[in-house]
Amino acid sequence: MTRSVAIIVVNYASAGLLSQNLVATAAAMPYAEVYVVDNLHSAAERARVQELAERQRWRLIALPDNRGFGAGVNAGAREAWRDGATDLLVLNPDASLDAAAAEALAAATAGDRRVLVSPVIRTPDGRTWFDGCDLYLGTGETRGRRARDRFPGAEREEWLAGTALWVTREIWDLVDGFDEEFELYWEDVDFSHRVRVAGGALAVVPGAIAIHDEGATHRASTQRSEAKSELYYYFNIRNRLLYAARHLDDEGIRSWLASSTASARAILLRGGRRQFLRPLPPLRAAYRGLRDGRRLARAELVRRANQR
């Protein structure tokens, strides 16, 4: 089979990261067409991205507003499929991989086009950031594979991080792309779940390594490396409950609702305790995420009750 590979990167105020990471990845994959989907941040940022895309001969898909990650990937994929792509490499602006990693990902789908694959993802200092993750269905918590020994017998589902994904056309057609309501965070958990339900498989490729500066796309230059943005808190808290509404039974939704405050607290603590010296932004994001997530989950319970 002759492959045509497209690299899809969704950008939002990250022109500097594109000039570092995407330039390097594109150079490692000269056979790939590059599509940059720019969610509008400002006129100045749009001009920077446009200049970079023209200089690098990338395809720029300039959206009129900020539609989030899933909608951005969908927009890029539509163009890539229309242009004859057979495979997509979906990559964050703060992630990169080399030629060997790209070849390993492509090889992992050579024998089975219905498998969604991811590289092992490391931080710039060599720490493993992702080598497979599980969603624990009883609590809605996500943990790395290495935690399995600590939770024997727990009901869980594997998922792959959207930071770097190799997606065949066959996988895409199984699920018709990303669910755009997630916007940011959990869209990859949802995508992985739908791939599995539709008959596809998931795999992490040990021989493929991507480098990821975690959170660089949502962290100001003055913030500590562990700091998280309001967007991070809001969408992680909200979308946990959106996922429940999409995929759990009534009992599961109620269970995740009951633990939503504790879950929100745990998500806030990912940013460290020093952030609470100025507590308004994280607490505001948590309040909004809980409010909107609970509203979505409860509305789904009502909808189901009315259909019975």
Order of alpha helices (4+ residues) and beta strands (2+ residues): beta-alpha-beta-alpha-beta-alpha-beta-beta-alpha-beta-beta-beta-beta-beta-beta-alpha-alpha-beta-alpha-alpha-alpha-alpha
